[in-house]
Amino acid sequence: MTLTALALQLLNGLASASALFLVAAGLTLIFGVTRVVNFAHGSLFMLGAYLAWSFGEAFGDGVAAHWASVLAAAAVVALVGVAIEALLLKRLYAAPELLQLTATFGVVLVVRDAALALWGAEDKLGPRVPHLDGTVQIAGRAIPEYDLFLIVVGPVVLVTLTWLVTRTRFGTLIRAASENRVLASALGVRQALLFSAVFALGAGLAGLAGALQLPREPANLNMDLAVVAEAFVVTVVGGLGSIPGAFLAALIIGLVKALCIGLGTVEIGGVAVAFPRLTLVAEFVVMAVVLAVKPHGLLGAPPPVLASTPLPEQRTLVLVPGRRAAVAAAVLFGALALLPAVVDDYLLVLATDVLVATLFAASLQFIMGPGGMTSFGHAAYFGVGAYAAALAFRHGWPMPAALALAPVAAMAAAVLLGGFAVRLAGVYLAMLTLAFAQIVWSIVYQWDAVTGGSNGLVGIWPPALLAHRASYYLFTLAIVGSALLLLARIAHAPFGFALRAARDSSLRAAAIGVDVRATQWRAFALAGAFAGLAGGLFAFSKGSISPETLAIPRSVDALVMVLLGGLNALAGPLLGAAAFTWMQDELARATDYWRAATGVVILAIVLLFPQGIGGALARLRPRRRPLAT
């Protein structure tokens, strides 16, 4: 490709960067003031596109009608954002990030099915913009006028937001609330009104971005998760709360993706490298590199030492499970072992899925509960384990050896990421794990010769001894039961208590001799190994695997299961996995809008039972009175 053609491709990247900046700027504003990780921001973008299409149909043709539809879509989405903030997020401002993430994911499910009901499953392509529907000749190449318009929109919004934040009273209040919400409230700032206004502004920017994107991309039901992943990347790469950082990050990512397309296939050292394929994962590679060098983003700043999270005021003493827990576990295991005698094959398949999901959720709970480390990409280790077992089996390995390879391969992947992950915390850590998962997904999705690409791998069935549903269920029960017992022993061994000490106060833990980073790194590796074992069991239970095994929704499923069961509940993974698997199965058979029903259930649990099912059951148990002395 010539330099001229490459330069023109970069112009297209600038247009994409402007649209991405609008979404990320709204997300940055909302997080900077409210500290809410709004996973539903992509849904607001999607609503903006759909509403712009509907308003365009209603208002008719013409310049005034088009821009009226764009502004109307942004205004309606801003009102939707205010409603979400007032009805849901206002109750979760003091909640942990996990609850906020899960609640907003519930909103994603509700909004997606609402869009399905209102607009159907077909894509909605907007009309070309009047007076911007032509092309401009630059160096003999045609460039759409609308792309040039979008290139200008980004800097205009950046200048406007910068002026708003630095030169107005509203901006002063935003900066005050971002620095110290408690002090701002003590000085008379009406936080409820401020938060609603900021959420309206951020949601409106997302709706505006969706409306402006409609002439370039049709409105569809899959654009919410795709754009929110990119918006999170931009926000984190730029530095949480930094609008100029978001603009710089959007610019870098847009240009990198355009460069990958422009370069085409290039031979490097005798190897043909198809750069266009890297566009699927370019932003995540950029994020991984930036966070490895600058853990707080390009223009982000580390929190002040005095602002570190204190120890909770009420923390229950963690006790090693005793005889009562052992008896309960034995009774449950015996009951589950008798299940093949009383249920049909369909329920056995469902029960096997629950067991695999239990181990997957337990591995995530281990690093999130005792470890205090949030992972948005835990499906990477689940998928690595599944693919390692499947590939080994297809190359002639016996099933036991192939299954044993699954946790080893997943642990290796977790060790690789863990060295970088333990340097981060909070949203930065979560987003780095998401980036790693997307990079692995991209490799699996595009490496057709090895992984089968989008078609996946088939024919991964267990040998004749385990071919029957009941046999494989009992085999899975034995493996999962042993793994859960081992995981519980580790969590309540000295290593587990050292991990909790590092979670509660890294400075105090280091002062008493705990190597905080090494302890967290080991925990990361162990969690990856158990997730990989679950992935191996999953591959043999289904007989096939595909890239969806590593996709973002599977990581979110694990997060939801951990929350449903209870972050610190001993039986939480089993309760969460059973509830989530059963709920999805029942709702999918009962209604076409099962996602919305699942989202409503998730929201109800977050609001009514924030400690999960296991935590709610623990509160119902009578407390033991101390012995008289």
PyMOL commands that set and color helices and strands:
alter all, ss='L'
color gray80, all
select helices_A, chain A and resi 3-34+41-59+63-87+89-91+97-119+145-167+169-179+181-186+191-213+223-238+243-263+275-280+282-293+305-307+323-337+339-341+345-368+379-394+399-421+426-446+448-451+453-455+464-466+469-491+494-504+506-511+516-542+547-550+552-565+572-590+594-608+612-620
alter helices_A, ss='H'
color red, helices_A
select strands_A, chain A and resi 135-138+141-144+265-268+271-274+457-460+543-545
alter strands_A, ss='S'
color yellow, strands_A
deselect
rebuild
show_as cartoon
